[in-house]
Amino acid sequence: MCFSHFSFFRARLSFQVFRYLLDFFGAVYNRVFFFEFSPIVAIVGDDVILPCQLEPAVDAREMAVEWARPDLKPKYVFLWRDGTELQQDKHPMYKGRTSLSEEKLRCGDISLKLTEVKLSDSGAYRCIVPATKKEYVIKLTAGSVSLPTMSISKASSGVDLQCKSEGWYPEPEVLWLDGEGNLLSAGSTEIIRGPNDLYTVSSRVTVERRHNNMFTCRVTQNNINQTRETLIHVSVVLVVRKCGQNKSKCHLHLTSFKKLFYISSVEG
């Protein structure tokens, strides 16, 4: 017995009626109907499943199945005919990276597995079963992330903290927070886009000593729902009293500090 794990294909009564009407009119007027679902987000280097499920869950092993990106030439990223994959019309950048599960095909699961995601994989994919006159559109957004690094230096009014993070896509935002989670006012973020289309961001903030001396640099990208952050704890600040020959003229100097770094990776 086959069980589908795709919630968006679990039909409510109203959707079932709608689907049967589409089947009927598709057969009468020889039309192809399109279904579009929520976008999929994948991180560069990961593997991702682009879902597509036939309902009812019929055995699709001997059916023709096509996965295509209409913006490419050739447009096919995977072709299945007579129980085997066809390679000749497949786009070169997908060779060796796309596959179907033959076991899941028995249950009408024609989802595409895409390995080692690249930024160039972003786009609209069409899952096509010609015999059903239906096309399912799945949009994939590829993103790239990295942990920020932090450095610390002395400043006349406190401590300078600098945060840098390389290898982001799309362009992220940098936020500074104190130990209570309050946003800190910082200068403008420096943004550099490299030849590989990946972004490097850096930001600096000057902070005064606080009772817990904990500060967080957070780099976030809302389009791909990704956040990475680094927390720094300035545990001890040493202030030395320096005097010249005239001991009435003394100055306080920030000479050194001990620092502890805590790095955390956060998604969502």
Secondary structure, DSSP 8 states (H G I E B T S, - for coil): ------GGGS--HHHHHHHHHHHHHHHHHT--EEEE---EEEETT--EEE--B-SS----TTS-EEEE-TTSSS-EEEEEETTEE--TTB-GGGTTTEE--HHHHTTTB--EEE-S--GGG-EEEEEEEGGGTEEEEEEEEEEB----EEEEEEETTEEEEEEEEEEEBS--EEEEEETTS-B------EEEE-TTS-EEEEEEEEE---SS-EEEEEEEETTTTEEEEEEEEEEEEEEEEEE-SSTTSEEEEEEEEEEEEEEEEEE-
